[in-house]
Amino acid sequence: MLFRQENFPNLHPGNHRDTSEADRRYNCIAWAAGYNDKWWDPAEPQARDEDFYWPENVPRDYKVTTLVMVYQSVGFAICTDASQEEGAQKIAIYDDGEEYTHAARQLENGKWTSKMGPGEDIEHDTPESLVGPIYGQLTTFMKRKR
């Protein structure tokens, strides 16, 4: 595991498992939306940098409201919770009180998947498993049809 366990106090060997090797091509923001071919980031890319993605007409900042707009651009809408719903795919957005820090996606089996920065993907039991000093708190849930 490339991330430090002490930064994720709710994550332990009994509630998660690695599901991929480290891969720097994509991040948690892309992974939560179901993409693994580009790094989704609002930073201005270099003119020749085709490996970054950000939707047109969405501000280039790290506000949760901006990330909500990014996910709305691929079919997600705000919802109230992380409960599993037949036919729905949900995502959870985390923030540190000022900016978004992470996003996770619910799997069909009800568990969650996260891309750990440039590291591996993990499957974890609940979105609360990642609450802590690195990703902060859960703030927003969104869903779309599967």
C-alpha positions as CSV (number, residue, x, y, z in Angstrom):
1,M,0.0,0.0,0.0
2,L,1.5,3.4,-1.0
3,F,-0.6,5.4,1.4
4,R,0.2,5.6,5.2
5,Q,-2.2,3.7,7.3
6,E,-2.0,6.1,10.2
7,N,-3.5,8.8,8.0
8,F,-6.7,6.7,7.6
9,P,-7.7,5.8,11.2
10,N,-11.0,4.1,10.1
11,L,-9.2,1.9,7.5
12,H,-7.9,-1.5,8.6
13,P,-7.1,-4.8,7.0
14,G,-10.6,-6.1,7.8
15,N,-12.5,-3.5,5.9
16,H,-10.6,-3.0,2.7
17,R,-8.4,-4.6,0.0
18,D,-6.2,-3.5,-2.8
19,T,-7.7,-4.1,-6.2
20,S,-5.0,-2.7,-8.6
21,E,-1.4,-1.8,-8.8
22,A,-0.3,1.8,-8.6
23,D,-1.2,3.8,-11.8
24,R,-0.3,7.5,-12.3
25,R,-2.6,7.8,-15.4
26,Y,-5.7,8.6,-13.4
27,N,-6.8,9.9,-10.0
28,C,-9.7,9.5,-7.6
29,I,-11.8,12.2,-9.3
30,A,-11.7,10.3,-12.6
31,W,-12.1,6.9,-11.0
32,A,-15.2,7.9,-9.1
33,A,-16.8,8.9,-12.4
34,G,-15.8,5.5,-13.9
35,Y,-12.8,6.7,-15.9
36,N,-9.2,5.5,-15.8
37,D,-7.6,7.0,-18.9
38,K,-6.8,10.6,-17.7
39,W,-6.1,12.6,-14.6
40,W,-9.1,14.9,-13.9
41,D,-7.7,18.1,-12.4
42,P,-8.7,21.8,-12.7
43,A,-5.0,22.9,-12.9
44,E,-4.3,24.5,-16.2
45,P,-2.6,21.8,-18.3
46,Q,0.4,22.4,-20.4
47,A,-0.5,22.9,-24.1
48,R,0.9,19.5,-25.0
49,D,-0.5,17.7,-22.0
50,E,-3.2,15.4,-23.3
51,D,-3.3,13.2,-20.2
52,F,-5.3,15.7,-18.1
53,Y,-9.0,16.4,-18.4
54,W,-11.4,19.0,-17.1
55,P,-14.8,19.8,-18.6
56,E,-15.2,22.9,-20.6
57,N,-17.3,25.7,-18.9
58,V,-16.5,24.4,-15.4
59,P,-14.4,26.7,-13.2
60,R,-10.8,25.7,-12.6
61,D,-10.8,25.5,-8.8
62,Y,-11.0,22.9,-6.0
63,K,-14.4,23.9,-4.5
64,V,-16.8,21.2,-3.7
65,T,-19.5,23.1,-5.7
66,T,-17.2,23.0,-8.7
67,L,-16.6,19.2,-8.4
68,V,-20.4,18.8,-8.2
69,M,-20.6,20.5,-11.6
70,V,-17.9,18.2,-13.0
71,Y,-19.9,15.2,-11.9
72,Q,-23.2,16.7,-13.2
73,S,-21.5,16.9,-16.6
74,V,-21.3,13.1,-16.7
75,G,-24.8,12.5,-15.4
76,F,-24.7,12.6,-11.6
77,A,-27.1,14.5,-9.4
78,I,-27.0,15.4,-5.7
79,C,-28.6,12.8,-3.4
80,T,-29.0,12.5,0.3
81,D,-27.0,9.5,1.4
82,A,-24.7,6.5,0.6
83,S,-27.4,3.9,0.9
84,Q,-27.4,1.3,-1.9
85,E,-30.1,1.8,-4.5
86,E,-31.1,-0.6,-7.2
87,G,-30.0,0.7,-10.6
88,A,-28.1,3.7,-9.2
89,Q,-24.4,4.3,-9.0
90,K,-23.3,6.6,-6.2
91,I,-20.3,8.7,-5.4
92,A,-19.1,10.3,-2.2
93,I,-17.2,13.6,-2.1
94,Y,-14.8,14.4,0.8
95,D,-13.4,17.8,1.8
96,D,-11.2,19.5,4.3
97,G,-13.6,22.3,5.0
98,E,-12.3,24.5,2.2
99,E,-11.7,22.3,-0.9
100,Y,-12.5,18.8,-2.1
101,T,-9.9,16.2,-1.2
102,H,-11.2,12.9,-2.6
103,A,-14.1,11.1,-4.3
104,A,-15.1,7.4,-4.0
105,R,-17.6,5.3,-6.0
106,Q,-20.1,2.7,-4.8
107,L,-19.8,-0.7,-6.5
108,E,-22.8,-2.9,-7.4
109,N,-22.0,-5.1,-4.4
110,G,-22.6,-2.1,-2.1
111,K,-18.9,-1.7,-1.2
112,W,-16.9,1.4,-2.3
113,T,-13.9,1.9,-4.5
114,S,-11.2,4.6,-4.3
115,K,-8.1,5.5,-6.2
116,M,-5.5,6.4,-3.6
117,G,-3.7,9.4,-5.3
118,P,-1.2,8.1,-7.8
119,G,-1.3,4.7,-6.0
120,E,-3.5,1.7,-6.1
121,D,-7.3,1.4,-6.2
122,I,-8.9,-0.1,-3.1
123,E,-12.2,-1.6,-2.3
124,H,-13.5,-0.4,1.1
125,D,-16.7,-1.3,3.1
126,T,-18.1,2.2,3.6
127,P,-17.3,5.7,2.5
128,E,-16.7,6.5,6.2
129,S,-13.6,4.2,6.1
130,L,-11.6,7.1,4.5
131,V,-12.7,9.9,6.8
132,G,-9.6,11.3,8.6
133,P,-6.8,13.7,8.5
134,I,-6.0,13.3,4.8
135,Y,-9.4,13.3,3.1
136,G,-11.3,15.1,5.8
137,Q,-15.1,14.6,6.0
138,L,-17.8,13.3,3.8
139,T,-19.8,16.2,2.5
140,T,-21.7,15.3,-0.6
141,F,-23.3,12.3,-2.2
142,M,-24.3,12.1,-5.8
143,K,-25.9,9.4,-8.0
144,R,-26.7,8.5,-11.6
145,K,-28.4,5.6,-13.4
146,R,-26.1,2.5,-13.9
